[in-house]
Amino acid sequence: MLFIKHQRLFLSGLLFAVLLIVLGAQTAWAQDKNQGGRQGTDRQGTERQPPARGSTDRKDDGGTGNQRGRSSMAGRMAEMEKVRNERALEFVKEHHPQVLRLMNALEKNNAAQYRQALGSLAMEVDRLNMVKQRDSDRYPNALEMWKNQKSIDIVSAQIATQAETDELRQRMRELLQQRRELSVANLELDIKVAEARLARLERVKAEMAEDDPNLESRIDQMIQRAKRSSQNSPARPGFNRGFGRQKNDSDKDKDKDNENDND
């Protein structure tokens, strides 16, 4: 399966960043200011009322301990996420600096969009690292596929925010042709893997079709194993060593009655 099918694109984040670059950030700043004013009003409207007289906010020791545990866990998770995001940005800086510039612009102008785009980007980097660990032969092609898709995202965003130009159209043509070539290379890898597996299956089939020279020894081993299993298994209660059921007192009385009838 092509790696491109597993990617989660963050085109909306890139589109927003390109909009800020092309159109300017004044509108975005005004919207943020208005939203901040509404949020301030909401916070004032929902201000927590003081507790009623005689009530108490104190919690028992167990509740305090659980709260501390949850706080510690949240702190560790936040630190792990921070490290993960930093690694993702370092990866982007190395392999696609243009994406990093857009991310930096997005961070300055819309923190919420930036966090969303960064989370999606970190997931893509995690998938690439997983490919690198599991199948190093596929990693170079997977990396190129990722870089190609990010470039397509950027050009798509530019086309959406600007008038279509011959330069952008030519750039999109080149990128789509590159993606086609990468897909062909990926299929070639799939064919090599399939051919290697087919060769292994053919060898196994040929071995199975021949007479087994160790057949008699295998039979002896199975018989010996069955004998040992029979000897080591405990006798079941109510049964003798044969297959008949042991007679109880009721059965013995019936036998005596039969003998008397015969007499």
C-alpha positions in Angstrom: 0.0 0.0 0.0 1.3 3.4 -0.9 2.5 5.6 1.9 0.5 8.5 0.6 -2.7 6.7 1.6 -1.7 6.8 5.2 -0.9 10.5 5.4 -3.1 13.0 7.2 -2.7 16.2 5.2 -2.9 19.6 6.9 -3.9 21.6 3.8 -6.2 23.8 5.8 -3.4 25.0 8.1 -1.1 25.7 5.1 -3.9 27.4 3.3 -4.5 29.7 6.3 -0.8 30.5 6.5 -0.5 31.3 2.8 -3.6 33.5 3.2 -1.8 35.4 5.9 1.3 35.8 3.8 -0.6 36.9 0.7 -3.4 39.1 2.1 -1.7 40.3 5.3 -2.5 39.6 8.9 -4.7 42.7 9.8 -8.0 40.9 9.3 -6.8 37.9 11.4 -5.6 40.2 14.1 -9.0 42.0 14.2 -10.8 38.7 14.4 -8.6 37.6 17.3 -9.2 40.8 19.1 -13.0 40.5 18.7 -12.9 36.9 19.9 -10.8 37.9 22.8 -13.3 40.5 23.8 -16.2 38.0 23.6 -14.3 35.4 25.6 -13.6 38.1 28.3 -17.3 38.8 28.4 -18.1 35.1 28.7 -15.6 34.7 31.4 -17.2 37.5 33.4 -20.7 36.2 32.8 -19.7 32.7 34.1 -17.6 33.9 37.0 -17.7 31.4 39.8 -19.9 32.3 42.7 -18.5 32.0 46.2 -19.5 28.9 48.1 -22.6 29.1 50.3 -22.1 29.8 53.9 -21.4 26.6 55.8 -20.3 24.7 52.8 -16.7 23.5 52.4 -14.4 22.8 49.5 -12.1 20.6 51.5 -11.4 17.1 50.1 -10.3 14.1 51.9 -6.7 12.8 51.7 -7.6 10.2 49.1 -9.0 12.9 46.7 -6.0 15.1 47.2 -3.7 12.1 46.4 -5.6 11.3 43.2 -5.6 14.9 42.1 -1.8 15.1 42.6 -1.4 11.8 40.6 -3.5 13.2 37.7 -1.6 16.4 37.7 1.7 14.5 37.6 0.5 12.4 34.7 -0.7 15.4 32.8 2.7 17.1 33.3 4.5 14.0 31.9 2.2 13.8 28.9 2.6 17.5 28.2 6.4 17.1 28.3 6.3 14.1 25.9 4.1 16.0 23.5 6.5 19.0 23.6 9.5 16.7 22.8 7.5 15.0 20.0 6.5 18.4 18.4 10.1 19.6 18.6 11.3 16.5 16.8 8.7 17.0 14.1 9.8 20.6 13.6 13.5 19.6 13.4 12.5 16.9 10.8 10.6 19.5 8.7 13.5 22.0 9.0 15.9 19.3 7.6 13.6 17.9 4.8 11.2 20.7 3.8 12.2 24.2 5.1 9.4 25.9 3.2 6.8 24.1 5.3 8.7 25.3 8.4 8.4 28.9 7.3 4.7 28.5 6.8 4.4 26.9 10.2 6.3 29.8 11.8 3.9 32.3 10.1 0.9 30.3 11.3 2.2 30.3 14.9 2.5 34.0 15.0 -1.0 34.7 13.7 -3.2 31.9 14.9 -2.1 29.7 17.7 -5.1 27.3 17.5 -4.6 26.6 13.8 -0.9 26.2 14.5 -1.4 23.6 17.2 -3.8 21.6 15.0 -1.3 21.7 12.0 1.6 20.8 14.3 -0.3 17.8 15.8 -1.1 16.5 12.3 2.5 17.1 11.2 3.9 15.2 14.2 1.7 12.2 13.3 3.1 12.2 9.7 6.7 12.3 11.0 5.9 9.4 13.4 4.7 7.3 10.5 7.8 8.1 8.5 10.0 7.1 11.5 8.0 3.9 11.8 8.6 3.1 8.2 12.3 3.8 8.7 12.5 1.3 11.6 10.4 -1.5 10.0 11.5 -1.3 6.4 14.6 0.8 5.7 14.4 0.0 2.0 11.1 1.8 1.7 12.0 4.8 3.8 13.8 6.9 1.1 10.9 6.6 -1.3 8.4 7.2 1.6 10.3 10.4 2.5 10.3 11.6 -1.1 6.5 10.9 -1.3 6.0 13.0 1.9 8.1 15.9 0.5 6.2 15.8 -2.8 2.8 15.9 -1.1 3.8 18.8 1.1 4.9 20.7 -2.0 1.6 19.9 -3.7 -0.2 21.3 -0.6 1.7 24.5 -0.8 1.1 25.0 -4.5 -2.6 24.2 -4.1 -2.9 26.8 -1.4 -1.1 29.4 -3.6 -3.5 28.6 -6.5 -6.5 29.0 -4.1 -5.4 32.4 -2.9 -3.9 33.8 -6.1 -4.8 34.1 -9.7 -3.7 31.0 -11.6 -0.4 31.6 -13.3 1.6 29.6 -15.9 4.4 29.3 -13.3 2.1 27.7 -10.7 0.6 25.4 -13.3 4.0 24.3 -14.5 5.1 23.6 -10.9 2.0 21.5 -10.2 2.6 19.6 -13.4 6.2 18.8 -12.3 5.0 17.7 -8.8 2.3 15.4 -10.2 4.7 13.8 -12.6 7.2 13.3 -9.7 4.5 11.7 -7.6 3.7 9.3 -10.5 7.3 8.3 -10.7 7.5 7.8 -7.0 4.4 5.6 -7.1 6.0 3.5 -9.8 9.1 3.1 -7.7 6.9 2.0 -4.8 5.2 -0.6 -6.9 8.6 -1.9 -8.0 9.4 -2.5 -4.3 6.1 -4.3 -3.8 6.9 -6.5 -6.8 10.4 -7.4 -5.4 8.9 -8.3 -2.1 6.2 -10.4 -3.8 8.8 -12.2 -6.0 10.9 -13.1 -2.9 7.9 -14.5 -1.1 6.9 -16.5 -4.2 10.3 -18.0 -4.4 10.2 -19.1 -0.8 6.8 -20.7 -1.3 8.1 -22.5 -4.4 10.9 -24.0 -2.4 8.6 -25.1 0.4 6.2 -26.7 -2.2 9.1 -28.6 -3.8 10.2 -29.9 -0.5 6.7 -31.0 0.5 6.2 -32.8 -2.9 9.3 -35.1 -2.3 9.1 -38.2 -0.2 10.0 -37.7 3.4 13.2 -39.6 4.2 12.5 -39.3 7.9 8.9 -40.5 7.8 9.6 -43.7 9.8 11.5 -41.9 12.5 8.7 -39.4 12.8 6.2 -42.2 13.2 8.4 -43.8 16.0 8.5 -40.4 17.7 4.8 -40.0 17.6 4.2 -43.5 19.0 6.7 -43.0 21.8 5.1 -39.7 22.7 1.7 -41.3 22.8 3.0 -44.1 25.1 4.6 -41.7 27.5 1.5 -39.6 27.6 -0.6 -42.6 28.5 1.8 -43.8 31.2 2.1 -40.4 32.8 -1.6 -39.5 32.8 -3.4 -40.3 36.2 -6.2 -42.9 36.3 -9.6 -41.3 36.1 -11.8 -42.0 39.2 -14.5 -44.6 38.8 -12.7 -46.3 36.0 -10.3 -49.3 36.1 -7.3 -49.8 33.8 -9.6 -51.3 31.2 -12.5 -49.5 29.6 -15.2 -51.0 31.9 -16.7 -49.1 34.8 -15.9 -50.3 38.2 -18.8 -52.0 40.0 -20.2 -50.3 43.1 -22.2 -51.8 45.9 -25.5 -51.4 44.1 -24.2 -53.3 41.1 -22.9 -56.1 43.4 -26.4 -56.5 45.0 -28.0 -56.8 41.6 -25.6 -59.5 40.6 -26.5 -61.5 43.8 -30.2 -61.1 43.0 -29.6 -62.4 39.5 -27.7 -65.5 40.9 -30.6 -66.3 43.3 -33.2 -66.1 40.4 -31.1 -68.4 38.4 -31.0 -70.9 41.2 
